[in-house]
Amino acid sequence: MGFIAWILMGLIAGAIAKSIMKERGGWLSSLVTGLIGGVVGGWIGSALFDRGVTGFFSLWSWLLAIGGSVLVLWVYSLITRRK
C-alpha cells in the first residue's frame, strides 16, 4: 500500500475504533490510533494467520486495522485508568 492509503486507512480505522470504544478525541488522535492499530493488527494477523495488512481494498486488511486499533485503545485505557 502507498503512503496516502496507509494514512487514509489509519484515519478511518481509528475513527471506527474510537466509536466502538466510545472514546473522544479529534482527527489527529484517530489517525495515530489507526496507524498504530494497523501495525499491531498486521503483526498479529501475520503471526497467527500468515496474512497481514495487504491492500486498501482488502476486507481482511480493514478488519485487522480496526481490530488492532480497538486493541490499542483498550490497552491505553488500562494504562491510563485512574484509581
N, C-alpha and C positions, 0 to 999 in steps of 0.2 A: 504494500500500500504506500501511497505517496504521503508526503508530509501534511498536505492540506486535508487528505482523507483521515489521517490519524487525529488531527485537531478537531475536525467536524464530528467524527465518531466519539471522541472523548467528551466533547461538549454535550452531545445528545445522550450518551450513556450516563454521564454524570448527572444530568438533569433528571433522567428517568430514575436513577438510583436514589437521588435525593427525594423525589416524590414518593417512592416506595418506602423509604425510611422516615418520611415526614421531617426532613431536615430543612433548615433555612439557609439562605446564602445567595450570592449573586452568580453571574455567569462565570466569573473567574474561578471561584471555588468549585463550580460544576465542572469546568474544564480540567482543573488539576485533579479532581476526584476521578473523572472519567479517564484521563490519561494514565494515572497510576493504576486504576482499576483494570484498564485494558491490558497493561503489562502483567499485572497479577493474574488476571483471568487467563491470559495467553500462556503464562508459565504453568498454571495449574492444568489447563487443558492439554498442553504438550506433555506434561508429566503423567497425567492419568489416562488420557485418551489418544495420545500421539497426534493430536490436532490442535493447533493454536489459532491465534487470530490471523486469518489468511487474507481476507479481502473485505472491501467495504460493503459489497452486496451479498455477503455470506451471512445467512441466519445464524450459523454456528459462531461466527465472529462477534455478532451483536450480543448473543446470549452470554458468551464468555466475558465480553467487556462490561455488560450490565451486572452480571453476577460478581465479577471482580470488584466493581465499584461499590456494590452493596456490601461486600465483604470488607472493603477498605473503610467504608463509613461505620460499619458495625465495630470493627477493631478500634477505630478512632473514638467512638463513643465509649467504649470500655476503658480506654486510656484516660480520657478527659472527664469521666464521670465524677461528679462531686459527691462527697460523703455527708 
